[in-house]
């Protein structure tokens, strides 16, 4: 299940760890010649979990420490010795509870920077069979790595790493045990897949477990494996045999480095390889002499994850009690690092950590009344949208008459929609192709620069401009708020981020969806 975690800003009292803690002894580095204490990191470990104190210059010149925690919570559950056994939800809860209470960690504000999750599966065939058949993952080859004398294979992308290795060989187990895991190195990967795993406490959010299991299975299914048992002589000479021989080489699936100059060529080559991959997988399925061990392994991975994350009502109740206990301790423990007594009034708008948290210049959303089919932009800072809407409403008297008579109008510009445009509430391609005067008006307002691509007609692009004029402000606002939350892990977002009423209304659009930020 969960294994390695990394938290760069652990929400804990550094003074408590330094002065009072019996399990950690942070040795102080001293220059033997001068007796000077250099400002270096100080580290110590507890059951395989490494705590690092990183010196920072605080307010008024006082030195403060930033606390980093990283290590395998799976190993910690075994005294820091190994992670060769199964790690269930119950084990995760017990280990986290020990860490939280032993070191007085606030798990609700300790934001994860890396997290690793995966499974150990017992195979009915040699685990090395899977490793020797690896070709690539999403056009990137697997590279052998060695750590502590143990070899594993990994494929690294910008946001995560796919790792696979023979765990039975590493730990001398009698069974053929294959380890498959995903190490998320940028948490945006989970956010982009609507998985809300942000803090240490979120590791006990049981509702995200099925989505993580699905990601694990789909990632394994996307790996391109060879089928060594297929003899090339069993494949008829020609295109099929040529594809078999070429597809077994990971170099064949490599993509060129993407640059602004070769974007079109890159896209063309990527589509070509995607089509070839489908044919290659079908070829292996057609000529595979024995069982489909790849599908069998994928099923074992999925089944193992479901077994490890199985939740009974009694277990869920125990987890809920544990989480509530954490909240109670954090609210009553005088040594906990929770901040209280926030200023009220104007002073509460000042954030000493980052002035970027308060968005005083963000554009406001247009004041749209969809039910009447009209649009206004009262208070909006988007001059283009305001001018476009004003021009649309005042250009002809027929527009207002159309809206009054019940004719459907664009919620952004106010122009009447064509009768042939049967769906939608904004100007679409059908309407713009029929009304050349409206199209030219939009072209004069939007086409300020030279367009790089011209695969479609002008109506296509202007319809997208109208749609984006309504959705871009709220999307941009959400991204800026999300960035502010990620850059300020020490505080509750509701305490430090101040949004104007119109901005709060824009974010309510996402309520009840996977993109809801939960900002008060």
N, C-alpha and C positions, 0 to 999 in steps of 0.2 A: 504494500500500500504506500503510504507516505514514507519517505526516507530522509534525504538530505534537505535541510532548510537553511536559509541565510537571511538574516535581518541586520541591516546596516545601522539602523537606529533603534536599538532595543529600548522599549519604554520601561526603564528601571532606574533606581537610584544608584549612581556610580559610587557615591559615598558609602552606601550600605555594602556594596560589593567589596570596596577597598578596606573599610575599617572593621566591619562587624561580622563578615561572613566566614563561617568555619570551614567551608569546602573550597574556597578560592584563596590562593596566596599569590598575589601579583608581585613578582620580584621587581625591584627597582633597579634599572640599569645605572651603573656608575662608571665614569671614566677613571681608570686606575691611576693615571698620571696626574690629572688635575683635580680629581674628586668631584668634578661637575656631573650633574644629573642631566643627561641630554633628554630632550622632549621626544622620546621614542614611544612606540606602542608597547603596552604591557599585556601579556596574555597568560591565561591559565585554562586548564581543561577540567571538565567534570563529566565523567562517564562518556568520553568521546566528544562532548560538546565544547567547542572552543569559545571562550569569552575574551574579547579584545577591548582594552581601554585605549582609545585614540585621543591624545591631548588636543584640546581646542582652546583658543583664547576667547574667554567669555566677556561679559560686560565689565567695565571698570578695570580691565586688566587682569581679573582673576582667571586662573586656569581651570578649565572644566574638561570633563572627559565625555566623549561619545562612546557608547557601548555597542559593540557588534557581537552577534551570536551566530555561529554557524556550526553545522555538524549533522550527523544522522540521528534523528530521534528514534529510529529503529534500533540502532546500535545502543543508544542510551537506555532503551528498555531492557537490554541484555548486559547492562553494566559497562557499556562501551567496548565489548569484546567482539561482537560479530552481528551481522544482520542476515544470517543464513536461514532463519526460520520464518514462519508466517507472522505477519504483523496485522492484527485485526483492528477494528474500530475501538474495541474495548482497550486494546493495548495503546492505541494513540491517545485515548482519553486519560488513561492512567499516567502515561509518560508526561503529557502536557500538564496534568494536575501537579505532578511532582515538581516540574520545572517552575511553574507559576508560583507555587507555595514556598519552594525552597529559596528562590531568588527574588520573590515579591515582584514578579513581572506583571505588567498590565498587558494581557494578551489582546485586548480590544483595540489598543493603539499601537501595538508592535506590528508594523507593516512588513510583509514578506517581500524580499527582493529576489530570491530564488526559491523554488520548491521542486522536489523530485518525487515522482510517484510511478509505481510499476508493480509487477507481480513476478513471483517465482513459480514456474510451471514445471511439473514432472512430465517428461515426454516419453512416449513408448518407443522411441528410436533415439539414436545418439544425438546429443545437442549440437555437436560439431557439424552435423549434417546441415543444420540451419545456417550456421556461421559460414561454412564453405560455399553456400549457395548465394550469399549476399552479392547483389550487383550494385544497386544504388537506391536512393530515396529522393524522390522529386528531382531527378537528374543530378544528384550529388552523390559521390561514392562514399562508402563506409571506409574509415581509416582505422587501422589497428593502433591502439594506445596501450601503454604499460604503466600501471600505477601500483606501487608497493609490490612489484614483481608479478602482478596479475594482469593478464591481457584481456582487453575488451575491445569491441568495435563501436564506433560512434559516427554519426553524421550530424554535423553542426549547421544550423541555419541562424538567422539573425536573432530569433526570439526563443529558440529552444534547441535542445540536443536530443537526438534519439540514440539510446545506448542498448546494446545487446551483448550478452556474453554467457559463457558456460559457468554457471555458479556452482554446479556440482564439482567441477574440476578445481575451482578456487578454494573450496572448503573441504575437499575430500569426502564428499557425500556419496553414499552408495547408489543413489538414483541419478538419472540423467536430468539435471535441473537446469532450465534455461531462464535467465533473467532478462526481462524486457522492461524498459522504463523510459520515461520522458523527463528530462530536466528542463524546467522552464527558467530561462535566464532573464527574460523580460516579461513581467506580469501582464503586459498588454496582450500577450498571446491568449491568455485565459479570458480577459475582458472582451476581446474581439469575438470570442466564442460564447459570450453570455454566461460565463462561469464566474460567480462572485466569490473569488478566493483572494482576499487582500491582506488579512491579518492572521496572527497566530491562532486566535480564537476561531477563525473561519475553517480551520482544519477539522472542527467538529460540526460544521454545517452539513448535516447528513443529506440535505436535499441536492447538494452538488455532486454527490458520489456517482449517480448514474451517468451524468454528463462527462465526468472524468473517465469513467470506464468506456464510454462510447468513443471518446477521443483516443484512448489507448488502442482500442480495436481497430479503428479507422486508420490510425497511423501505421500499425503493423500491416494492414491490408494494402497500404500505399507503397510498401517496400517492394521493390522489384527483385525477385529471386530467380535464380537459374534452376533448371531441372537436370542435374548431372546424369541421371539415369537414361536420358534420351540420347541415343546414339545418332550421330548425324547421318549415318547410312540408312536409318529408318525413315528419314524425311526425304521425300522426292527431291531430286536435283532441280534447281531453279530458284525462284524468289523465296520460297519457304525455307529452304536450306540456307540461303544467303542471309535471311533475316535471323535464323537461329544462331548462326556463327557470329554475326555482327552484334546481336542483342546480348550475347554472353559477355561482351566486353563493356565495362563501365564507361570507357572512353567514348563509346558510340553515343551515349545518352547525355554527354556533357553539353552544356550551353555556353556560348561565348559570353564574355563579360559585357554587361549592359552599359552602354554609353548613350548620350543624347544623339550621337551621329548614327548609331546602328539600331535604333529602336525598332524600325520597321523590319529589318532583317532578323532581329532577335525574336520578335513576335511570330514571324513566319516560320522560323526554325523551331520554335517552341511548339507551335501547332502541328508541325510535321512530326516531331518526336512523340507528341501525344497520340497521334493516329498510329504511329508505328508501335508504341507501347501496347495499345489495345490489341493489335494484330499479334504481337509477340506473346502476350498473355494467353490469347486464344490458341496460339500455336502450341504452347506448353501444355495447355489443357487437352488439346487434341491428341498429342503424341506421348503424354505421360504414361509410362508402362505400369505403374503401381498406384498406390493410394495418393490422394491429394493431401500430402503432409502439411502444406502451407495453410489450407483451410482448417485442417485438424488443429494446428497450432493456434490459429486465430480463435477458434472455438474454446480451446483450453485457456487462453488468456482472458477471454470474456467471462468464462465460467469461474475462473479463479478470482477475478475482481469482484464478481457478485458474491462469492463465498466470503471474501474478506470484509466486504462492506455490508453484509446482511444486518439489518436492524430489526430487533424485536421491540415490542412496546416497552418491555422492562428496561432494555438498554437505552432506548430513547429517553425514558423518564430519568434514568440515572445521569445521562449526559446533561439534560436540562437542569437537574439539581446541581450538578457540578458547575455549570456556567453561572447559575444564579449565585452560587456560593462565591465564585470569583468576584462578581459584582459587589456582593456584600462586603467582602474583605477589602476591596479597593476603596469602598466608600467610608470605611471605618478605621483602617490601619493608618496611624499617624505618620508612618514612615514611607507610605506609598507615594509615588511621584505624581499623583493626580493634582492638577492645578485647580484652585478654587478662587472665589472672590473676583471674578472678572469685572472690569469696569463697565458701567452702564452709560448710556447717553452717547455724546459725541466721541468720548475717548475710546469707546468700543470699536470705532471705525479704524483705529490705528493698529496695525499689526507690525510689530517690530521684526518679525521673521522675514516677511516678504510683502512688499507693497503691491506685488502683482496679484495678491489675493482679492483685491477689491476692484471690480471692473466698472469704473466710473465712465468709461468711454465706449462701452459696448453698444452696438446698434440695438434699437428697440424693435420689437416685432411689429408688423403692420396691424392696425386695428381692423380686423376682418370680421364681418358679419356674414357668415356663409348662408344663413337661413334666408337672407334677403337677396343674396347674390350680388351685393355691392361691397366695395372696399374703401377703406380710408386709411390714412397713414399719419394720424394725429400723434405728434410727439416723436416720430421716427427720424433717426439721423441718416437714413439711407436716402440720399438726394435723388439717386437714379430711380428708385422705386416710387418715390413721391412724385417726381416729375412725370414718370410714365403713367401713373394712376391719374394724376390731374389732367394730363393731356388726353387720356382716353375718355374721361368723363366729360370734358369740355369740348372735345373735338367736334362732336355733332350732337344735335338735340335728339337724334334718333336713339342714341344709347340709353339715355335716361328714360325715354318713352318705352324702350324695349324692356328695361328692368321693371318699370311700373306695370307693364302689361303681363308680367309673369314669364317673359322670355329668359332663359338661362343666360347669366352673364359670368364672365371670368372674375373670380374672387380676388385676383391680384390687380388687374388692369381696369376692370369694369366694362370691357368690350363684350358685346353680345356674342354668344357661341353659335356656331353654325348648327342647323338642324341635323346635318349629317354627322356631327360629333355627338354620338349617343351617350358617351360616358365622360366622366371627369368634371371638375369644377373650374379648371383653368384652361387658358387658350392652348389648344392642341394642334397637332400637325394638320389635321383635316380642316380646321377653321382657318389657319394661316394660309393654306394653299388656295382656299376659296376667296379669301379677302386680301387682295394684294396691297390695298392701302394700309391696312393694319400691319401687315408684314413689313412694309417699308418704314413705317413709323418705328417699329421695334428695332429694325436694322440700324436706323439713324441714331438710336439711343444706346444700343449695346455694342455694335461692331466698331470698337475703338482701335483695335489692332488687327494685324494680319493673322488669320487663323492657320494653324499648322496643318490641320487635316481637313480635307474636303470630300470625304466619302459620301456625304449626304447633302441634300438640298438645304437652302437657307431656312425653310420652314421648320425643319428638324431641329436645327441649332437654336432658333429663337423660341421654340416651344420649351426647350430645356432651360433657356434663360428665364422664362416666366416662372417655371416650376421652381428653379433655384432661388429666385427672389423671395419666395415665401419660406423655403426650408433652410436656406443657408444661414440666416441669422441665428436660429435656434441650434443648428448643428455646431456652428462656430462657438456659440456660448457654452454648449455642453462640453466641447473639447477643452475650452479654456478652464472651465470649472474642474474638469477631471484632471487636468495638468496641475492645477493649484492643489488639489487634494493629494496627489502623488508627491508633490514637492514639500508638503507640510504634514508629515506623518505623526507629529507629536501632539496634535490637537484634534479634537472632534471638529469635523468640517462645519457643523452647524454653529459652532462657537466663534469661528474666525472668519467665515466667508459671509459677507453681507451682500445680498442681492436686492435690487430695487423690485417693487411689486410687479412691474411689467416683465422683468427678467424671470421672476419666480413663475409668472404665468407661462412664459415660453417653455420653461423646464417641465411644467405640468403635462405638457404634450407627451412626455415619455413615461408618465405614471402607469404602472401595471405592465410595463414592457421590460425586456431584459436590459434596456439601456437607461433605466431609471437610476439616478444618482443618489436618491434618498436625501437630498439637501432640504433642510427645514426652510 
